[in-house]
Amino acid sequence: MLPPRPHAPTPRLAVAVPVVVMLALGLWGLDRGGTWRDEAVTVQVARRSVPQIWRLLHGVDAVHGLYYLLMHPVLALRADEVALRLPSVCAAAATAGLIAALGVRLARPRVGLWAGLLYAATPLAGHYAQEGRSYALVAAGVTGATLLLVRASAGRRSWWPYGVVVTLTCLLHELAVLALLAHAVTLAHARVPGRVRRGWAGAAGAAVTALIPLALVSRAQAGQIAWLPRPGTGSAERLLHAFLGQPGPVFRTCLVLACVALLPRLPRADTSPPGRSPSLASVALPLATLPPLALLAVSQVRPMYDDRYVLYALAGAPLLVAAGADRLLSVAARVVPRPARTGTRATAALAGTLAVALAFTQQLPLHRQDRTLLTRPDSLAAVSALAARELRPGDALVFLPSIGRRAALSHPEGFRGVRDIALRVPAPASGTLYGREAGARELRRRLLALDRLWVLAEPYALRSPWYPRNPTERVKLTVVSEEFVPYEPRREFVRDGVTLRLYTRRPALARAVTRSEAPRPGRPPASPRPAPW
C-alpha cells in the first residue's frame, strides 16, 4: 500500500498559520514589568474621560487622537501592561494573516504561508507588536487596504471598503497617507482600466479630504517632533536591515530572494497566475520602498522620519522574499522527472517553512532582548517603585523638568501622598499631558517655605549647558542651587537615567554667598551654566 501523499497548504491554512504564530510570538513576554515613556502617555491619556481626551487633542498629540479614543474602553476594563499591548498584538497577528492572504491571491498558497511567517519572524514586527502605541494597528490597516485594492482592481467590487479602511488608517496616523503613493504606482504598473483608476481616485481623494483637518491641527503641534534629526544614509541602511534581517546569512539570503522576485518573468516560472492583475511584485515593491523613501526625502527639508512611522511598509518585504523563493523552487522543479514530482508542492511548502524557522532561530537573540526593558529608553514603573521606596506621605517633590511627571501620571501608586510642589492644575483638568505648573513667583514662594525637598530630574537636566527658557523651570534650577544643598550622597538614587535626590536648606550665610555669585534670574549666563547638583 502506498503511503498517503502529502498535500500542499490550502489557502485557509496558509492564512491561519501565520496568524497563530504571530499571536503566539506577540504574547510571549508581553508583561515586561514596566512601560516606557510613550506607552506611559497612552496609559495616562486613554484613562481620561472622552471630553478630557478631546480637550487635550486641541493642544497636543492630535496625531494619536483616534488611537487614544480606541484605547479608552480597553483600559477602562483593565489598565495593565497586557491590556495596553494586547490590541497591538492582535493587530500584528491580523497583519501577518493579511500578508498571507495577499500572497495567496497574487501567487499561490505556499507564497502566502511563507510571507506571513516571515513577517511574524521579523524582529521589527515583534517589537511593535508589543508596544502600546498605534503603529501595529496602522500596519494592519495599510495591509488590509492593500488587499482591498487588489480585490477591487481585479474585478467589479465596490471601492467604498477600501476608502473606509484607508481613511481610518490615516486618522490613526497621518503618515499612513504615504501608502497611497505605493497604491497609485501599483495601479499604474498594472495598466488597469479607466473605471478602476477613477474608483481608486475617488476613494483616495475622500481619505485625503477627511485627513485635512487632522493635518492642519497636527501641523500646529509639529514642535513635538522637533527632536528628530535629519536622516542620512544610515537611516535607510538600518531600515533595510530591519526589513530583511540583520547583517549576516539571513539578510543576504532575503536580499537575493527579493531580487529574484523582481527579475523579468521567466517561461513557466512566473509566481503570478495568468489573468490576475496587478502582479505580486507591482504590489510589494512600491509598498516596501515608496513610503520610506518619500518620508526620507521630505525629512531632508523638515525632519520627521522615524522607522516606526513607516512600519506598515514592512509588509512588502516578506512578499518579495517569499515570491523569490517560490520562483527558484519552480525553476528547480522543472528539472525533476515528472514521475518524481509526486508531493513536490507539499515538500516545497514544508521546506520553505523550515527555512523560515531557521531564519527565526538566527534572530532569536533579538527577539529575546526585545522582551526585556533594555530595548526601551526607560522604565517608568521602575521610577515609580523607587519613589515608593524612598518617599513618604507629605514629602515635597519637584519634577525637573515637568515632563518627569509622566512617571507619577502613569504609575501613581509610587507617589501617593507626596506633595507635588510645582503643580497648579492636574493634567486631565488642564487639557495638557503633564499639567500646568505655578508661575515663577508663586513657585519661588512655595520652595522657599520648605526645609527639605526631593528633586526628580531627567538626565539632561543634570548637564551644565541645559538652561530652560520656561521661567518656571528656571526658578526650579536657581532656587535649588541657591537655597538648597544635597542632604548626603546616600540620599541620591539613579534609576533608568532618572535621578532622585534629597535636598535641605542651606545655612543663612551660605545662601547669601551663593546668591551673590549666581547669575541674575531670567538671564542666561555668559558661559555654560554649572549644574546645580
N, C-alpha and C positions, 0 to 999 in steps of 0.2 A: 504494500500500500504506500502510495507516495505521500510524503509529508505535506501538510497544508501550505499553500502558497502565502507568503507574506503580502500584505495589502498596503498600497500607498495610502498616505493620510487623506482622509476626506476633508472637504472644505470646513465643515464644522469643527472637526478635531484640530485642524491646522490653526483655527482661531482660538479655540478653547484652551489649548495647552499653553500658549504664551500668556494668556490672561491669568491662569492659575500660577504659573511660575513667577510672573511679575508680582502678583499678590503675595505670594509666599516670601519673596525677597523683600518686598516693601514692609511686611510685618516683622521681619527678622530684625531684632534690636530696635524696635520702634521707640521704646521707652528708654531714652539715654540718661535720664536723671537730670535733665536741665534744658532750658530753652535759651537760644541766643537772642541777640538784640532785636532782629527783625521779627522773629517769632513772638517775642515779648510784646511788640507793638500789636500784632494780630490778637493776642490774648486780651490785652487791656482795652483795645478799641472795640473788638467784637462783643465784649461783655457789657458794653454800654447799651443804653436804650436806643431804639431806632432814631428818635429825634436828636439824641446826643451825637450819634454817628453822623447823621445828616448835617448837623451844625459843624462838626469837625471838618467834613469834606470841603466846606466852603473856604477853609483856610489852609488845609494841608492834606496830603495823601489822597487827593481825589482820584488818582490813577488806580488806587486799590479799593475804591468805594464799594463796587459791586461785590468784591470778594469779602469785605468785612460784613456786608449785609447777608451774604450767604452763610458766613460762619457764625453769625449771631444766634440762630436757633440751635446750631450744633453745640456751641459752647454753653448755651443756656441749659442743655441737658446734662452735660458733663464737661467741666473745664479742667482737663488734664492733658498731658502730653499726647496720649493715644488719641483722644478725640480731636485734638488740634491737628494732628498729622494724618489721621485716617482719611479725610477727603482727598488728600494728595496721593495717598497710596492707591485708593480706588481709581483716581484719575489716571495714574501711571499704568495700572492694570488695563484700564479701558484703552489707553493709547497703544499698548502692546497688541491688544486684540484688533484694533482698527488698522494698525500697520500690517498685521497678518491678513486682514480682510482685503487690504489693497494688493498685497502680494498674490493672494488667491485670484482676485479679479483680473489683475493685469498680467499675470503669468500662469502659475499653477499652484496647487495646494502646498507642495513642499517649499516653494519660494516664500509663500506667506508664513509657513511654520518657522523657517529659518530666520526670516526678517523679524518676526515677533520675538523670537527667543534672543536674537542678537540685541534687540532693544532692551530687553529685560536684563541682559548680561552686562550692559554698558554702565560703568560706574557713575557717569553723569546722570543717567536716568534714575539710578538708585538714590543718588544724592538728593535730588529734588522731589523724589517720591516720599522722602522722609523729612520734608521741611514744611512747616505750617505757613506757607505763602501760596500765591496764586499760580506759580509757574507751571506746575504739573497739570493744573486744570486748563491753562491756556494751551499747553501741548496737546491735550486730549481734544480741545475744541478745534484747533487748526487741523489735526489729523482727521477728525470726523468731517470737517468741512471739505478736506481734500478728497475723501471718499465720496462725499455727496457730489462734488464737482465731477468726478469720473463717471458716476452713475448718470448724472443729468446730461453730460456732454455726449454720452454714448447712446442715449435713447430719447424718448419724448417725455421724460419725467419733468415735473414742475421744479422751478428754481427757488421756490419760497423756503423749503427746508434749509437749503444752502445759505440763503440770505439771513435766516434767523440765527443759524449757528455761527456764521461769521460775525454778525452784529454782537451777539452775546459774548463771543470770544474777544472781540476788540474792546468791549466795555470792561472785560476782566483785566485786560492790559492793552493799552492803546497801541503799543508797538507790534502787536499781532497783525496790525493792518499791513505790515510788510509782506505777509503771506500772499496778499492779493497780487503782488508783483510776480511771485512764482506761478500762481494760477493763471495769470494773463499770458505768461510765456508758454505754459503748458498748452493752453488752447491755441496759441498762435502756431506752435510747432505741429500740433495735430491737424491744423487746417480744417477746423470744424465749420459747419455751415453757418451762414449769417444769423439764422434764428437762434443758434446756440450762443453765438457771441453776444447777441442782443439780450438774451436771457441772463447771461452772466453779468453783463454790464449793468443791467437793472438791479440785480441782487447786490452786486458790489457797490454800486452807487448808493443804494439805500443804507448799506452798512456804514459807508464813509459819512453820509449825511447825519446818521444817528450819532456818529463819533465826534462830530464837530464841537458840540457844547463841552464835552469832556476835554477835548484837546485845548480849547480856549482856557478852561479853568486850570488845567494842569500846567499850561504854559506859564501862567502867573505864579505857579508854585515850583518853577524849574530850579530854584535855589536848593531844593532837596537833593539834587544830583550834581551839585556844583563840585563835589569832591571827586567826581570821576575824571581820570586823566585822559589825555588824547591817546587813543590806542595806536600801537605800531605793529610792525610785522610779527612781533612776539605774541600779540593777542590772537592774530589769525593762526599762528602755528599752534598755540595752546588749544584753540577751538578745534583744529584739525585732529589733534591727538585725542581730545575729549570725544570726538565723534567716531574715530576709527581705532582707538586704543593707544595706550602709552607706548613710547618708543621701544621697539623690540619685535619679536616674531608676530605678535598679534597685529600690530599696526601695519607691518609690511605686507602681511597676507591680506588684510582687509583692503589696503590701498590697491594692491594688484587686482583683487577680485572686482572692486568698484570700477577700475579702469577697463577691465574685461567687459563689464556690463555696458560700457559706453562705446565699444568697438562697433563698426558697421555690421549690419546684420549678415550673418553667415547662412548659407543654404542649410535648411533643415536643422538649424541650431538656434533659432530665434526663441527668446523667452516669452514673447507675447503672442498669444493665439491670433490667427488671422481674423480680420474683421472687427477687432476691438481697437478703439482709439479713445484717448491717447495711449501711448506706449508707457511701459514702466519707467524707462529712462527719462522720458519727457516729463513725467510727474515727479520722480525722485530727485533728479539733478537740480532743477530750479528750486525746489523746496529746501534742499540741503545747502545751497550756496547763495541764492539771491538775497534772502533776508539778512544773513550775517554780513555779506559784502555791502549791502546798501547801508546798514547801520554803521559799519566801519567807515564808509565813505563820508556819511553825514557827520560822524564824530570827529573828523579831521577839522571841521569848522566849529561844531558845537558838541563837545564830548558828552555822549550819552550811551556809550557802549558798555555792556556787561554780558558775560556769557549767558546768564540766566534769562536775559531779555529775549534771546533767540533760541532758547531750549527747544522750542517747537520744531526748529529746523532739523534737529537730530533725526526726526522720523524718516527723512530721505536717505540717510546714510546706510542703515541696515537693509533697506530695499535694494540699493545698488549692490551691496556686498552679496546678498543672497542671490540676486539675479546673475551676477558674475559667476558664482559657484555653480548655479544651475546650468549656465551656458557651457562651462567647461565639462561638466558631467554629461551634458547632452552630446557634446562632440566626442567625448571618450566612449559613450555608449555605442556610437556608430561603428567602432572597430570591434565590438563584441559580436561574435557569431549569433545569428538570430535564435538558434535553439538554446543558447545560454543566457538569453535575456529574460528568462522567467524570474520574476520577482526583482528585476533590476531597479524599478522605480521605488519600491519599498526599501530595498537595501540602500539606495542612494539617499533617500529621506532619512534613514536611520544614521547613515554615515555623516550626513551634514549636521544632524542633531548632536552627535557625539563630538563633532568638531567645534560646535558652539559651546558645548560643555567644557571642552579643553580650553577654549579661549577664556571662559569664565574662571576656571581654576588659575589661569595665568594672572588674572586681575583680582583674584580673591583677596590679596592683602589690601588693595584699595577699598574693596567693599567692607572689610573688617574695620579698617581705620575710619571709614565714613560713619560707622555706627558707634563711634565714641565722640566725646566732646572736643577732641583735639582738632577736628577739621573745621570747627566754628570759632569765630574770634573770641567768644566769651561764653560763660555760663552764668546767667543771671540768677539761677536757682542757687548756685554756689555762693554768690554775693549775698543773697538773702539769708542763707544758712550762716554765713559769717556774721551778719548783723544780728541774727537771733542769738548767737553765742556770746557776743560782746556787748550789745546794747541792752539797756534796761528801761522799763517804762518810765517816762519822764525825762529821759536824756534828750538833750538838744542836738540836732543834727542838721548840717547844711550840705547840700549836694553841689559839687563844683566840677563842671557847670551844671545847670538844671537838668540836662539830658541824663545825668546819672540817676535821676528819679525813676527811670524806667525799671530798675530792679525792684523798687518799692511798689510800683504800679502793677507789675506782672506777678510778683511773688510777695504780696503784702504781709504774709504770715511772719516774716522776719523783722518787720518794722512796726509791729503793733505796740501802741502806747508811746512811741517815740515822737518827739516834737519836731516837726519839720519847720525850722525857724523862718526860712525864706518864703514859704508858700503863703500866698494870699487867697487864691481861688483854686480849688482842686481841678484836675484835668477834665473830668467829664462835664463839670458845670461851666468851665471856661471855654469849651469848644477847641481845646488845644491838646497836643499829645502829652505834655508834661506839666500842665497847669500854669497859672500866672503867679509870678512872684511879686513880693512887695517892692515898692520903689526904693531907690538908693538911700534916701534919707531915713525912711522907716526901717529898712533893714539894718542900717548902721545903729539906730537906736536899740533895736532888738538885740543885736550882737553885743553891744556894749553893756547890756544888762546881765550878761552871762559871766560866770566864773569858769565853767567847763563847757567845752564844745567838741563834738565829734564832727569830722570832715570826711565825706566820702568823695574821693577825687578820681576823675577819669585819667588815663595815662598821660595824655597830652597836657593836662593841667599842671603837671609837675615839671614841664620843660620851661626853662627860663625865657625863651623867645615868645611864649604864649602870653598875650596881653589882650583881653577881650575888649570889644567895642561896647558891649552892653554895660551900662553904668551899674546895674545890679551885680553883675559878675565881677566888675572891678572893685566894688565895695567888699565883696567876699574876700578877694585877694588882699586888698590893702588892710582891712581890719584884722584879718587873721595874722598877717605879717607884722603889723604894728602893735597889736594889743594882746596877742596870744603867743604862746610858746609850746612846742610839743611836750606833753606830760613826761614821758620817758620812752626810750626805744621799745620797751616791752609792750607798749600800748599802740603799736603800729602793726597793721596787718595788710598783706597784699594777696589778693585772690583774683585770678583771671585778669590781671593787669590793673585792677581797681585797688586803690589804696584807702584803707580806713584808718584814721589816725585821731587820737585824743589830744586836745589842746587845753591848756589852762591859761588864765590871765597872767600877763607879765607883772612884775612889781612896778609900782608907780614910777620910780626913777628910770627904770629900763624902758618903760613905754614912752617917756618924754624924749629920751635919746633916740629911740627908734623912729619916732615921728619926725624929729628934726632932720634925720638923714634920708627919710623916704621921699620919693618924687611927689609932686603936687597931685592931688586926686583929679582924675579925669583927663590927665595929660600923659601920653606915653613917654617913657624915659628916652633920653638921647641914645643910650646904649641898651643892649638887651637886658631886660629886667631880670634880676636874680630871683630864683624861685623862693617862695615864702616858706619852704619846707625845711 
